[in-house]
Amino acid sequence: MLGLTMDTPLLSTDILRYAVIAHGETEIVSRNLDRSIYRYSYSAAKDRCLRLSATLQSGLSTGDRLGSLAWNIHNNFELLGVHPDRAIRQAAARL
């Protein structure tokens, strides 16, 4: 039954990668918890995701859990752009 399933998984990291290619300078608008407005582009979001990923790689190990409670702010969006399995695998490889 060819054509009914994808040959690659649908990952949030791939969605962000496409957004950077197709809409890199499109503005993302988010409201912070203090009610201020935060604006940046998909390209800037990707850069922030890469920095967050590097930070998580240095502090996570196998079995650690990571959560986000503020779902409607830009920080949670950036957390979705980080591939958690990759960060945990790389952290575990250093042990």
PDB file of N, CA, C and O in Angstrom:
ATOM      1  N   MET A   1       0.844  -1.177   0.000  1.00  0.00           N
ATOM      2  CA  MET A   1       0.000   0.000   0.000  1.00  0.00           C
ATOM      3  C   MET A   1       0.891   1.243   0.000  1.00  0.00           C
ATOM      4  O   MET A   1       0.936   1.987   0.980  1.00  0.00           O
ATOM      5  N   LEU A   2       1.570   1.448  -1.067  1.00  0.00           N
ATOM      6  CA  LEU A   2       2.456   2.590  -1.168  1.00  0.00           C
ATOM      7  C   LEU A   2       1.663   3.887  -1.193  1.00  0.00           C
ATOM      8  O   LEU A   2       0.564   3.948  -1.744  1.00  0.00           O
ATOM      9  N   GLY A   3       2.223   4.903  -0.599  1.00  0.00           N
ATOM     10  CA  GLY A   3       1.602   6.221  -0.637  1.00  0.00           C
ATOM     11  C   GLY A   3       0.675   6.519   0.523  1.00  0.00           C
ATOM     12  O   GLY A   3       0.146   7.627   0.609  1.00  0.00           O
ATOM     13  N   LEU A   4       0.461   5.566   1.419  1.00  0.00           N
ATOM     14  CA  LEU A   4      -0.466   5.795   2.513  1.00  0.00           C
ATOM     15  C   LEU A   4       0.236   6.199   3.812  1.00  0.00           C
ATOM     16  O   LEU A   4      -0.416   6.670   4.743  1.00  0.00           O
ATOM     17  N   THR A   5       1.542   6.021   3.882  1.00  0.00           N
ATOM     18  CA  THR A   5       2.266   6.412   5.080  1.00  0.00           C
ATOM     19  C   THR A   5       3.508   7.206   4.682  1.00  0.00           C
ATOM     20  O   THR A   5       3.995   7.116   3.555  1.00  0.00           O
ATOM     21  N   MET A   6       3.998   7.975   5.628  1.00  0.00           N
ATOM     22  CA  MET A   6       5.216   8.737   5.387  1.00  0.00           C
ATOM     23  C   MET A   6       6.420   7.827   5.577  1.00  0.00           C
ATOM     24  O   MET A   6       6.370   6.892   6.376  1.00  0.00           O
ATOM     25  N   ASP A   7       7.498   8.089   4.853  1.00  0.00           N
ATOM     26  CA  ASP A   7       8.713   7.305   5.039  1.00  0.00           C
ATOM     27  C   ASP A   7       9.650   7.929   6.076  1.00  0.00           C
ATOM     28  O   ASP A   7      10.681   7.349   6.416  1.00  0.00           O
ATOM     29  N   THR A   8       9.287   9.113   6.575  1.00  0.00           N
ATOM     30  CA  THR A   8      10.050   9.757   7.644  1.00  0.00           C
ATOM     31  C   THR A   8       9.074  10.216   8.723  1.00  0.00           C
ATOM     32  O   THR A   8       7.924  10.529   8.417  1.00  0.00           O
ATOM     33  N   PRO A   9       9.510  10.260   9.972  1.00  0.00           N
ATOM     34  CA  PRO A   9       8.615  10.715  11.040  1.00  0.00           C
ATOM     35  C   PRO A   9       8.348  12.221  10.930  1.00  0.00           C
ATOM     36  O   PRO A   9       9.191  12.972  10.440  1.00  0.00           O
ATOM     37  N   LEU A  10       7.196  12.644  11.379  1.00  0.00           N
ATOM     38  CA  LEU A  10       6.836  14.056  11.392  1.00  0.00           C
ATOM     39  C   LEU A  10       7.318  14.652  12.713  1.00  0.00           C
ATOM     40  O   LEU A  10       6.700  14.443  13.757  1.00  0.00           O
ATOM     41  N   LEU A  11       8.414  15.388  12.662  1.00  0.00           N
ATOM     42  CA  LEU A  11       9.037  15.952  13.861  1.00  0.00           C
ATOM     43  C   LEU A  11       8.882  17.465  13.882  1.00  0.00           C
ATOM     44  O   LEU A  11       8.884  18.113  12.836  1.00  0.00           O
ATOM     45  N   SER A  12       8.749  18.018  15.074  1.00  0.00           N
ATOM     46  CA  SER A  12       8.645  19.471  15.202  1.00  0.00           C
ATOM     47  C   SER A  12       9.918  20.151  14.704  1.00  0.00           C
ATOM     48  O   SER A  12       9.867  21.282  14.221  1.00  0.00           O
ATOM     49  N   THR A  13      11.055  19.471  14.817  1.00  0.00           N
ATOM     50  CA  THR A  13      12.299  20.048  14.321  1.00  0.00           C
ATOM     51  C   THR A  13      12.274  20.201  12.805  1.00  0.00           C
ATOM     52  O   THR A  13      12.798  21.179  12.273  1.00  0.00           O
ATOM     53  N   ASP A  14      11.672  19.248  12.109  1.00  0.00           N
ATOM     54  CA  ASP A  14      11.560  19.344  10.653  1.00  0.00           C
ATOM     55  C   ASP A  14      10.596  20.458  10.247  1.00  0.00           C
ATOM     56  O   ASP A  14      10.815  21.133   9.242  1.00  0.00           O
ATOM     57  N   ILE A  15       9.540  20.650  11.018  1.00  0.00           N
ATOM     58  CA  ILE A  15       8.590  21.730  10.735  1.00  0.00           C
ATOM     59  C   ILE A  15       9.289  23.081  10.896  1.00  0.00           C
ATOM     60  O   ILE A  15       9.105  23.978  10.073  1.00  0.00           O
ATOM     61  N   LEU A  16      10.084  23.226  11.944  1.00  0.00           N
ATOM     62  CA  LEU A  16      10.828  24.467  12.145  1.00  0.00           C
ATOM     63  C   LEU A  16      11.850  24.672  11.030  1.00  0.00           C
ATOM     64  O   LEU A  16      12.015  25.789  10.539  1.00  0.00           O
ATOM     65  N   ARG A  17      12.531  23.612  10.632  1.00  0.00           N
ATOM     66  CA  ARG A  17      13.505  23.712   9.546  1.00  0.00           C
ATOM     67  C   ARG A  17      12.832  24.207   8.265  1.00  0.00           C
ATOM     68  O   ARG A  17      13.380  25.066   7.575  1.00  0.00           O
ATOM     69  N   TYR A  18      11.665  23.679   7.943  1.00  0.00           N
ATOM     70  CA  TYR A  18      10.933  24.144   6.765  1.00  0.00           C
ATOM     71  C   TYR A  18      10.505  25.602   6.920  1.00  0.00           C
ATOM     72  O   TYR A  18      10.591  26.374   5.965  1.00  0.00           O
ATOM     73  N   ALA A  19      10.045  25.986   8.111  1.00  0.00           N
ATOM     74  CA  ALA A  19       9.623  27.371   8.348  1.00  0.00           C
ATOM     75  C   ALA A  19      10.773  28.340   8.115  1.00  0.00           C
ATOM     76  O   ALA A  19      10.571  29.430   7.578  1.00  0.00           O
ATOM     77  N   VAL A  20      11.974  27.951   8.514  1.00  0.00           N
ATOM     78  CA  VAL A  20      13.147  28.814   8.300  1.00  0.00           C
ATOM     79  C   VAL A  20      13.438  28.953   6.816  1.00  0.00           C
ATOM     80  O   VAL A  20      13.749  30.048   6.347  1.00  0.00           O
ATOM     81  N   ILE A  21      13.341  27.861   6.069  1.00  0.00           N
ATOM     82  CA  ILE A  21      13.620  27.904   4.630  1.00  0.00           C
ATOM     83  C   ILE A  21      12.557  28.709   3.892  1.00  0.00           C
ATOM     84  O   ILE A  21      12.888  29.560   3.066  1.00  0.00           O
ATOM     85  N   ALA A  22      11.300  28.451   4.179  1.00  0.00           N
ATOM     86  CA  ALA A  22      10.212  29.073   3.418  1.00  0.00           C
ATOM     87  C   ALA A  22       9.794  30.439   3.945  1.00  0.00           C
ATOM     88  O   ALA A  22       9.337  31.283   3.175  1.00  0.00           O
ATOM     89  N   HIS A  23       9.943  30.667   5.241  1.00  0.00           N
ATOM     90  CA  HIS A  23       9.432  31.894   5.855  1.00  0.00           C
ATOM     91  C   HIS A  23      10.418  32.465   6.872  1.00  0.00           C
ATOM     92  O   HIS A  23      10.003  32.958   7.921  1.00  0.00           O
ATOM     93  N   GLY A  24      11.698  32.406   6.579  1.00  0.00           N
ATOM     94  CA  GLY A  24      12.743  32.757   7.535  1.00  0.00           C
ATOM     95  C   GLY A  24      12.590  34.108   8.204  1.00  0.00           C
ATOM     96  O   GLY A  24      12.865  34.236   9.398  1.00  0.00           O
ATOM     97  N   GLU A  25      12.156  35.124   7.462  1.00  0.00           N
ATOM     98  CA  GLU A  25      12.052  36.471   8.039  1.00  0.00           C
ATOM     99  C   GLU A  25      10.629  36.829   8.466  1.00  0.00           C
ATOM    100  O   GLU A  25      10.370  37.969   8.853  1.00  0.00           O
ATOM    101  N   THR A  26       9.709  35.873   8.399  1.00  0.00           N
ATOM    102  CA  THR A  26       8.349  36.115   8.866  1.00  0.00           C
ATOM    103  C   THR A  26       8.356  36.301  10.373  1.00  0.00           C
ATOM    104  O   THR A  26       9.040  35.576  11.096  1.00  0.00           O
ATOM    105  N   GLU A  27       7.595  37.271  10.838  1.00  0.00           N
ATOM    106  CA  GLU A  27       7.596  37.616  12.251  1.00  0.00           C
ATOM    107  C   GLU A  27       6.713  36.674  13.068  1.00  0.00           C
ATOM    108  O   GLU A  27       5.593  36.348  12.674  1.00  0.00           O
ATOM    109  N   ILE A  28       7.239  36.250  14.201  1.00  0.00           N
ATOM    110  CA  ILE A  28       6.488  35.491  15.203  1.00  0.00           C
ATOM    111  C   ILE A  28       6.190  36.469  16.330  1.00  0.00           C
ATOM    112  O   ILE A  28       7.089  37.163  16.804  1.00  0.00           O
ATOM    113  N   VAL A  29       4.948  36.528  16.755  1.00  0.00           N
ATOM    114  CA  VAL A  29       4.561  37.453  17.824  1.00  0.00           C
ATOM    115  C   VAL A  29       4.033  36.626  18.992  1.00  0.00           C
ATOM    116  O   VAL A  29       3.172  35.764  18.819  1.00  0.00           O
ATOM    117  N   SER A  30       4.561  36.901  20.181  1.00  0.00           N
ATOM    118  CA  SER A  30       4.174  36.175  21.380  1.00  0.00           C
ATOM    119  C   SER A  30       4.003  37.160  22.527  1.00  0.00           C
ATOM    120  O   SER A  30       4.652  38.206  22.563  1.00  0.00           O
ATOM    121  N   ARG A  31       3.133  36.820  23.452  1.00  0.00           N
ATOM    122  CA  ARG A  31       2.957  37.655  24.646  1.00  0.00           C
ATOM    123  C   ARG A  31       3.624  36.950  25.821  1.00  0.00           C
ATOM    124  O   ARG A  31       3.376  35.772  26.078  1.00  0.00           O
ATOM    125  N   ASN A  32       4.464  37.679  26.521  1.00  0.00           N
ATOM    126  CA  ASN A  32       5.156  37.140  27.690  1.00  0.00           C
ATOM    127  C   ASN A  32       4.224  37.109  28.898  1.00  0.00           C
ATOM    128  O   ASN A  32       3.118  37.648  28.857  1.00  0.00           O
ATOM    129  N   LEU A  33       4.676  36.481  29.956  1.00  0.00           N
ATOM    130  CA  LEU A  33       3.865  36.383  31.166  1.00  0.00           C
ATOM    131  C   LEU A  33       3.595  37.746  31.799  1.00  0.00           C
ATOM    132  O   LEU A  33       2.576  37.927  32.465  1.00  0.00           O
ATOM    133  N   ASP A  34       4.492  38.696  31.596  1.00  0.00           N
ATOM    134  CA  ASP A  34       4.290  40.046  32.135  1.00  0.00           C
ATOM    135  C   ASP A  34       3.439  40.922  31.207  1.00  0.00           C
ATOM    136  O   ASP A  34       3.353  42.134  31.407  1.00  0.00           O
ATOM    137  N   ARG A  35       2.816  40.317  30.202  1.00  0.00           N
ATOM    138  CA  ARG A  35       1.915  40.946  29.231  1.00  0.00           C
ATOM    139  C   ARG A  35       2.641  41.764  28.168  1.00  0.00           C
ATOM    140  O   ARG A  35       1.983  42.399  27.343  1.00  0.00           O
ATOM    141  N   SER A  36       3.973  41.774  28.159  1.00  0.00           N
ATOM    142  CA  SER A  36       4.713  42.469  27.109  1.00  0.00           C
ATOM    143  C   SER A  36       4.705  41.608  25.839  1.00  0.00           C
ATOM    144  O   SER A  36       4.482  40.399  25.895  1.00  0.00           O
ATOM    145  N   ILE A  37       4.952  42.252  24.706  1.00  0.00           N
ATOM    146  CA  ILE A  37       4.959  41.562  23.417  1.00  0.00           C
ATOM    147  C   ILE A  37       6.396  41.222  23.039  1.00  0.00           C
ATOM    148  O   ILE A  37       7.297  42.049  23.177  1.00  0.00           O
ATOM    149  N   TYR A  38       6.598  40.000  22.563  1.00  0.00           N
ATOM    150  CA  TYR A  38       7.922  39.565  22.109  1.00  0.00           C
ATOM    151  C   TYR A  38       7.816  39.239  20.627  1.00  0.00           C
ATOM    152  O   TYR A  38       6.955  38.456  20.228  1.00  0.00           O
ATOM    153  N   ARG A  39       8.680  39.830  19.805  1.00  0.00           N
ATOM    154  CA  ARG A  39       8.658  39.624  18.350  1.00  0.00           C
ATOM    155  C   ARG A  39      10.024  39.149  17.881  1.00  0.00           C
ATOM    156  O   ARG A  39      11.058  39.685  18.280  1.00  0.00           O
ATOM    157  N   TYR A  40      10.008  38.141  17.034  1.00  0.00           N
ATOM    158  CA  TYR A  40      11.237  37.687  16.379  1.00  0.00           C
ATOM    159  C   TYR A  40      10.864  36.854  15.169  1.00  0.00           C
ATOM    160  O   TYR A  40       9.686  36.571  14.956  1.00  0.00           O
ATOM    161  N   SER A  41      11.853  36.453  14.365  1.00  0.00           N
ATOM    162  CA  SER A  41      11.600  35.726  13.122  1.00  0.00           C
ATOM    163  C   SER A  41      11.834  34.225  13.319  1.00  0.00           C
ATOM    164  O   SER A  41      12.363  33.793  14.343  1.00  0.00           O
ATOM    165  N   TYR A  42      11.427  33.442  12.315  1.00  0.00           N
ATOM    166  CA  TYR A  42      11.678  32.004  12.371  1.00  0.00           C
ATOM    167  C   TYR A  42      13.178  31.715  12.358  1.00  0.00           C
ATOM    168  O   TYR A  42      13.631  30.767  12.999  1.00  0.00           O
ATOM    169  N   SER A  43      13.945  32.519  11.638  1.00  0.00           N
ATOM    170  CA  SER A  43      15.404  32.336  11.640  1.00  0.00           C
ATOM    171  C   SER A  43      15.980  32.557  13.034  1.00  0.00           C
ATOM    172  O   SER A  43      16.830  31.792  13.488  1.00  0.00           O
ATOM    173  N   ALA A  44      15.519  33.600  13.706  1.00  0.00           N
ATOM    174  CA  ALA A  44      15.978  33.865  15.075  1.00  0.00           C
ATOM    175  C   ALA A  44      15.510  32.756  16.013  1.00  0.00           C
ATOM    176  O   ALA A  44      16.236  32.380  16.934  1.00  0.00           O
ATOM    177  N   ALA A  45      14.311  32.230  15.792  1.00  0.00           N
ATOM    178  CA  ALA A  45      13.802  31.127  16.621  1.00  0.00           C
ATOM    179  C   ALA A  45      14.688  29.898  16.467  1.00  0.00           C
ATOM    180  O   ALA A  45      14.989  29.221  17.449  1.00  0.00           O
ATOM    181  N   LYS A  46      15.107  29.607  15.233  1.00  0.00           N
ATOM    182  CA  LYS A  46      15.989  28.459  15.014  1.00  0.00           C
ATOM    183  C   LYS A  46      17.305  28.641  15.763  1.00  0.00           C
ATOM    184  O   LYS A  46      17.806  27.699  16.377  1.00  0.00           O
ATOM    185  N   ASP A  47      17.863  29.839  15.715  1.00  0.00           N
ATOM    186  CA  ASP A  47      19.109  30.104  16.441  1.00  0.00           C
ATOM    187  C   ASP A  47      18.925  29.903  17.943  1.00  0.00           C
ATOM    188  O   ASP A  47      19.790  29.331  18.606  1.00  0.00           O
ATOM    189  N   ARG A  48      17.804  30.373  18.474  1.00  0.00           N
ATOM    190  CA  ARG A  48      17.527  30.206  19.903  1.00  0.00           C
ATOM    191  C   ARG A  48      17.329  28.725  20.245  1.00  0.00           C
ATOM    192  O   ARG A  48      17.746  28.274  21.312  1.00  0.00           O
ATOM    193  N   CYS A  49      16.692  27.966  19.340  1.00  0.00           N
ATOM    194  CA  CYS A  49      16.511  26.526  19.558  1.00  0.00           C
ATOM    195  C   CYS A  49      17.854  25.806  19.607  1.00  0.00           C
ATOM    196  O   CYS A  49      18.053  24.915  20.433  1.00  0.00           O
ATOM    197  N   LEU A  50      18.771  26.189  18.727  1.00  0.00           N
ATOM    198  CA  LEU A  50      20.090  25.561  18.717  1.00  0.00           C
ATOM    199  C   LEU A  50      20.853  25.858  20.007  1.00  0.00           C
ATOM    200  O   LEU A  50      21.534  24.984  20.544  1.00  0.00           O
ATOM    201  N   ARG A  51      20.738  27.090  20.502  1.00  0.00           N
ATOM    202  CA  ARG A  51      21.395  27.430  21.769  1.00  0.00           C
ATOM    203  C   ARG A  51      20.768  26.665  22.934  1.00  0.00           C
ATOM    204  O   ARG A  51      21.470  26.191  23.826  1.00  0.00           O
ATOM    205  N   LEU A  52      19.438  26.550  22.915  1.00  0.00           N
ATOM    206  CA  LEU A  52      18.743  25.796  23.967  1.00  0.00           C
ATOM    207  C   LEU A  52      19.143  24.331  23.916  1.00  0.00           C
ATOM    208  O   LEU A  52      19.355  23.710  24.957  1.00  0.00           O
ATOM    209  N   SER A  53      19.249  23.778  22.724  1.00  0.00           N
ATOM    210  CA  SER A  53      19.650  22.386  22.568  1.00  0.00           C
ATOM    211  C   SER A  53      21.042  22.151  23.139  1.00  0.00           C
ATOM    212  O   SER A  53      21.278  21.152  23.819  1.00  0.00           O
ATOM    213  N   ALA A  54      21.964  23.068  22.863  1.00  0.00           N
ATOM    214  CA  ALA A  54      23.322  22.936  23.397  1.00  0.00           C
ATOM    215  C   ALA A  54      23.310  22.995  24.921  1.00  0.00           C
ATOM    216  O   ALA A  54      24.043  22.260  25.582  1.00  0.00           O
ATOM    217  N   THR A  55      22.481  23.864  25.470  1.00  0.00           N
ATOM    218  CA  THR A  55      22.377  23.977  26.923  1.00  0.00           C
ATOM    219  C   THR A  55      21.811  22.694  27.525  1.00  0.00           C
ATOM    220  O   THR A  55      22.307  22.206  28.541  1.00  0.00           O
ATOM    221  N   LEU A  56      20.781  22.157  26.902  1.00  0.00           N
ATOM    222  CA  LEU A  56      20.173  20.926  27.414  1.00  0.00           C
ATOM    223  C   LEU A  56      21.126  19.746  27.303  1.00  0.00           C
ATOM    224  O   LEU A  56      21.152  18.883  28.180  1.00  0.00           O
ATOM    225  N   GLN A  57      21.909  19.704  26.230  1.00  0.00           N
ATOM    226  CA  GLN A  57      22.853  18.601  26.052  1.00  0.00           C
ATOM    227  C   GLN A  57      23.887  18.568  27.167  1.00  0.00           C
ATOM    228  O   GLN A  57      24.353  17.498  27.558  1.00  0.00           O
ATOM    229  N   SER A  58      24.242  19.733  27.674  1.00  0.00           N
ATOM    230  CA  SER A  58      25.259  19.764  28.726  1.00  0.00           C
ATOM    231  C   SER A  58      24.683  19.398  30.097  1.00  0.00           C
ATOM    232  O   SER A  58      25.436  19.081  31.018  1.00  0.00           O
ATOM    233  N   GLY A  59      23.348  19.439  30.237  1.00  0.00           N
ATOM    234  CA  GLY A  59      22.774  19.199  31.551  1.00  0.00           C
ATOM    235  C   GLY A  59      21.855  18.007  31.664  1.00  0.00           C
ATOM    236  O   GLY A  59      21.458  17.659  32.776  1.00  0.00           O
ATOM    237  N   LEU A  60      21.493  17.356  30.560  1.00  0.00           N
ATOM    238  CA  LEU A  60      20.583  16.211  30.615  1.00  0.00           C
ATOM    239  C   LEU A  60      21.338  14.902  30.562  1.00  0.00           C
ATOM    240  O   LEU A  60      22.405  14.801  29.955  1.00  0.00           O
ATOM    241  N   SER A  61      20.776  13.920  31.196  1.00  0.00           N
ATOM    242  CA  SER A  61      21.303  12.569  31.073  1.00  0.00           C
ATOM    243  C   SER A  61      20.124  11.615  30.921  1.00  0.00           C
ATOM    244  O   SER A  61      18.974  12.011  31.110  1.00  0.00           O
ATOM    245  N   THR A  62      20.399  10.384  30.586  1.00  0.00           N
ATOM    246  CA  THR A  62      19.348   9.399  30.372  1.00  0.00           C
ATOM    247  C   THR A  62      18.469   9.293  31.613  1.00  0.00           C
ATOM    248  O   THR A  62      18.967   9.162  32.730  1.00  0.00           O
ATOM    249  N   GLY A  63      17.167   9.350  31.405  1.00  0.00           N
ATOM    250  CA  GLY A  63      16.214   9.248  32.499  1.00  0.00           C
ATOM    251  C   GLY A  63      15.739  10.587  33.026  1.00  0.00           C
ATOM    252  O   GLY A  63      14.746  10.641  33.752  1.00  0.00           O
ATOM    253  N   ASP A  64      16.421  11.673  32.680  1.00  0.00           N
ATOM    254  CA  ASP A  64      15.989  13.003  33.111  1.00  0.00           C
ATOM    255  C   ASP A  64      14.709  13.396  32.388  1.00  0.00           C
ATOM    256  O   ASP A  64      14.460  12.978  31.257  1.00  0.00           O
ATOM    257  N   ARG A  65      13.910  14.203  33.059  1.00  0.00           N
ATOM    258  CA  ARG A  65      12.671  14.692  32.462  1.00  0.00           C
ATOM    259  C   ARG A  65      12.732  16.203  32.354  1.00  0.00           C
ATOM    260  O   ARG A  65      13.372  16.880  33.159  1.00  0.00           O
ATOM    261  N   LEU A  66      12.053  16.714  31.339  1.00  0.00           N
ATOM    262  CA  LEU A  66      12.030  18.147  31.089  1.00  0.00           C
ATOM    263  C   LEU A  66      10.593  18.541  30.815  1.00  0.00           C
ATOM    264  O   LEU A  66       9.914  17.881  30.028  1.00  0.00           O
ATOM    265  N   GLY A  67      10.119  19.589  31.441  1.00  0.00           N
ATOM    266  CA  GLY A  67       8.739  20.015  31.253  1.00  0.00           C
ATOM    267  C   GLY A  67       8.637  21.505  31.046  1.00  0.00           C
ATOM    268  O   GLY A  67       9.562  22.262  31.343  1.00  0.00           O
ATOM    269  N   SER A  68       7.485  21.913  30.526  1.00  0.00           N
ATOM    270  CA  SER A  68       7.213  23.333  30.306  1.00  0.00           C
ATOM    271  C   SER A  68       5.785  23.611  30.751  1.00  0.00           C
ATOM    272  O   SER A  68       4.857  22.906  30.353  1.00  0.00           O
ATOM    273  N   LEU A  69       5.611  24.632  31.570  1.00  0.00           N
ATOM    274  CA  LEU A  69       4.285  24.968  32.065  1.00  0.00           C
ATOM    275  C   LEU A  69       3.659  26.163  31.358  1.00  0.00           C
ATOM    276  O   LEU A  69       2.436  26.302  31.364  1.00  0.00           O
ATOM    277  N   ALA A  70       4.447  27.009  30.762  1.00  0.00           N
ATOM    278  CA  ALA A  70       3.938  28.207  30.098  1.00  0.00           C
ATOM    279  C   ALA A  70       3.804  27.922  28.600  1.00  0.00           C
ATOM    280  O   ALA A  70       4.696  28.261  27.822  1.00  0.00           O
ATOM    281  N   TRP A  71       2.714  27.311  28.202  1.00  0.00           N
ATOM    282  CA  TRP A  71       2.561  26.813  26.842  1.00  0.00           C
ATOM    283  C   TRP A  71       2.347  27.895  25.800  1.00  0.00           C
ATOM    284  O   TRP A  71       2.590  27.643  24.620  1.00  0.00           O
ATOM    285  N   ASN A  72       1.909  29.073  26.172  1.00  0.00           N
ATOM    286  CA  ASN A  72       1.556  30.084  25.184  1.00  0.00           C
ATOM    287  C   ASN A  72       2.607  31.168  25.015  1.00  0.00           C
ATOM    288  O   ASN A  72       2.291  32.252  24.523  1.00  0.00           O
ATOM    289  N   ILE A  73       3.830  30.911  25.405  1.00  0.00           N
ATOM    290  CA  ILE A  73       4.875  31.913  25.223  1.00  0.00           C
ATOM    291  C   ILE A  73       5.971  31.360  24.315  1.00  0.00           C
ATOM    292  O   ILE A  73       6.040  30.156  24.069  1.00  0.00           O
ATOM    293  N   HIS A  74       6.814  32.243  23.830  1.00  0.00           N
ATOM    294  CA  HIS A  74       7.816  31.856  22.845  1.00  0.00           C
ATOM    295  C   HIS A  74       8.816  30.833  23.386  1.00  0.00           C
ATOM    296  O   HIS A  74       9.379  30.068  22.603  1.00  0.00           O
ATOM    297  N   ASN A  75       9.047  30.796  24.672  1.00  0.00           N
ATOM    298  CA  ASN A  75       9.991  29.831  25.220  1.00  0.00           C
ATOM    299  C   ASN A  75       9.525  28.395  25.002  1.00  0.00           C
ATOM    300  O   ASN A  75      10.348  27.516  24.745  1.00  0.00           O
ATOM    301  N   ASN A  76       8.248  28.147  25.099  1.00  0.00           N
ATOM    302  CA  ASN A  76       7.728  26.807  24.853  1.00  0.00           C
ATOM    303  C   ASN A  76       7.856  26.452  23.378  1.00  0.00           C
ATOM    304  O   ASN A  76       8.171  25.310  23.043  1.00  0.00           O
ATOM    305  N   PHE A  77       7.616  27.416  22.493  1.00  0.00           N
ATOM    306  CA  PHE A  77       7.797  27.193  21.058  1.00  0.00           C
ATOM    307  C   PHE A  77       9.243  26.770  20.774  1.00  0.00           C
ATOM    308  O   PHE A  77       9.483  25.863  19.976  1.00  0.00           O
ATOM    309  N   GLU A  78      10.186  27.419  21.419  1.00  0.00           N
ATOM    310  CA  GLU A  78      11.592  27.077  21.225  1.00  0.00           C
ATOM    311  C   GLU A  78      11.909  25.696  21.775  1.00  0.00           C
ATOM    312  O   GLU A  78      12.748  24.986  21.221  1.00  0.00           O
ATOM    313  N   LEU A  79      11.258  25.314  22.845  1.00  0.00           N
ATOM    314  CA  LEU A  79      11.456  23.993  23.410  1.00  0.00           C
ATOM    315  C   LEU A  79      10.989  22.910  22.436  1.00  0.00           C
ATOM    316  O   LEU A  79      11.568  21.824  22.388  1.00  0.00           O
ATOM    317  N   LEU A  80       9.946  23.204  21.663  1.00  0.00           N
ATOM    318  CA  LEU A  80       9.464  22.248  20.665  1.00  0.00           C
ATOM    319  C   LEU A  80      10.447  22.100  19.513  1.00  0.00           C
ATOM    320  O   LEU A  80      10.449  21.080  18.825  1.00  0.00           O
ATOM    321  N   GLY A  81      11.285  23.116  19.299  1.00  0.00           N
ATOM    322  CA  GLY A  81      12.270  23.049  18.232  1.00  0.00           C
ATOM    323  C   GLY A  81      13.506  22.253  18.577  1.00  0.00           C
ATOM    324  O   GLY A  81      14.371  22.050  17.725  1.00  0.00           O
ATOM    325  N   VAL A  82      13.603  21.798  19.813  1.00  0.00           N
ATOM    326  CA  VAL A  82      14.740  21.002  20.261  1.00  0.00           C
ATOM    327  C   VAL A  82      14.359  19.535  20.154  1.00  0.00           C
ATOM    328  O   VAL A  82      13.272  19.144  20.579  1.00  0.00           O
ATOM    329  N   HIS A  83      15.226  18.733  19.601  1.00  0.00           N
ATOM    330  CA  HIS A  83      14.952  17.300  19.480  1.00  0.00           C
ATOM    331  C   HIS A  83      15.411  16.623  20.767  1.00  0.00           C
ATOM    332  O   HIS A  83      16.609  16.413  20.952  1.00  0.00           O
ATOM    333  N   PRO A  84      14.473  16.274  21.670  1.00  0.00           N
ATOM    334  CA  PRO A  84      14.868  15.776  22.995  1.00  0.00           C
ATOM    335  C   PRO A  84      15.639  14.470  22.953  1.00  0.00           C
ATOM    336  O   PRO A  84      16.577  14.292  23.731  1.00  0.00           O
ATOM    337  N   ASP A  85      15.275  13.554  22.073  1.00  0.00           N
ATOM    338  CA  ASP A  85      15.985  12.274  22.028  1.00  0.00           C
ATOM    339  C   ASP A  85      17.446  12.474  21.665  1.00  0.00           C
ATOM    340  O   ASP A  85      18.327  11.838  22.244  1.00  0.00           O
ATOM    341  N   ARG A  86      17.705  13.356  20.708  1.00  0.00           N
ATOM    342  CA  ARG A  86      19.075  13.619  20.283  1.00  0.00           C
ATOM    343  C   ARG A  86      19.866  14.243  21.428  1.00  0.00           C
ATOM    344  O   ARG A  86      21.015  13.870  21.666  1.00  0.00           O
ATOM    345  N   ALA A  87      19.252  15.198  22.140  1.00  0.00           N
ATOM    346  CA  ALA A  87      19.950  15.855  23.246  1.00  0.00           C
ATOM    347  C   ALA A  87      20.284  14.846  24.346  1.00  0.00           C
ATOM    348  O   ALA A  87      21.377  14.886  24.912  1.00  0.00           O
ATOM    349  N   ILE A  88      19.355  13.947  24.648  1.00  0.00           N
ATOM    350  CA  ILE A  88      19.585  12.961  25.707  1.00  0.00           C
ATOM    351  C   ILE A  88      20.635  11.942  25.268  1.00  0.00           C
ATOM    352  O   ILE A  88      21.497  11.556  26.057  1.00  0.00           O
ATOM    353  N   ARG A  89      20.560  11.504  24.001  1.00  0.00           N
ATOM    354  CA  ARG A  89      21.546  10.539  23.505  1.00  0.00           C
ATOM    355  C   ARG A  89      22.955  11.110  23.550  1.00  0.00           C
ATOM    356  O   ARG A  89      23.893  10.425  23.957  1.00  0.00           O
ATOM    357  N   GLN A  90      23.104  12.366  23.130  1.00  0.00           N
ATOM    358  CA  GLN A  90      24.423  12.975  23.130  1.00  0.00           C
ATOM    359  C   GLN A  90      24.930  13.188  24.547  1.00  0.00           C
ATOM    360  O   GLN A  90      26.122  13.031  24.811  1.00  0.00           O
ATOM    361  N   ALA A  91      24.037  13.544  25.457  1.00  0.00           N
ATOM    362  CA  ALA A  91      24.450  13.693  26.857  1.00  0.00           C
ATOM    363  C   ALA A  91      24.856  12.358  27.437  1.00  0.00           C
ATOM    364  O   ALA A  91      25.827  12.281  28.190  1.00  0.00           O
ATOM    365  N   ALA A  92      24.126  11.296  27.099  1.00  0.00           N
ATOM    366  CA  ALA A  92      24.449   9.959  27.615  1.00  0.00           C
ATOM    367  C   ALA A  92      25.756   9.448  27.024  1.00  0.00           C
ATOM    368  O   ALA A  92      26.491   8.713  27.683  1.00  0.00           O
ATOM    369  N   ALA A  93      26.047   9.831  25.794  1.00  0.00           N
ATOM    370  CA  ALA A  93      27.291   9.367  25.170  1.00  0.00           C
ATOM    371  C   ALA A  93      28.520   9.951  25.859  1.00  0.00           C
ATOM    372  O   ALA A  93      29.603   9.368  25.791  1.00  0.00           O
ATOM    373  N   ARG A  94      28.364  11.094  26.522  1.00  0.00           N
ATOM    374  CA  ARG A  94      29.488  11.720  27.214  1.00  0.00           C
ATOM    375  C   ARG A  94      29.768  11.066  28.562  1.00  0.00           C
ATOM    376  O   ARG A  94      30.842  11.264  29.130  1.00  0.00           O
ATOM    377  N   LEU A  95      28.815  10.285  29.085  1.00  0.00           N
ATOM    378  CA  LEU A  95      28.987   9.671  30.416  1.00  0.00           C
ATOM    379  C   LEU A  95      29.968   8.514  30.388  1.00  0.00           C
ATOM    380  O   LEU A  95      30.222   7.895  31.421  1.00  0.00           O
TER     381      LEU A  95
END
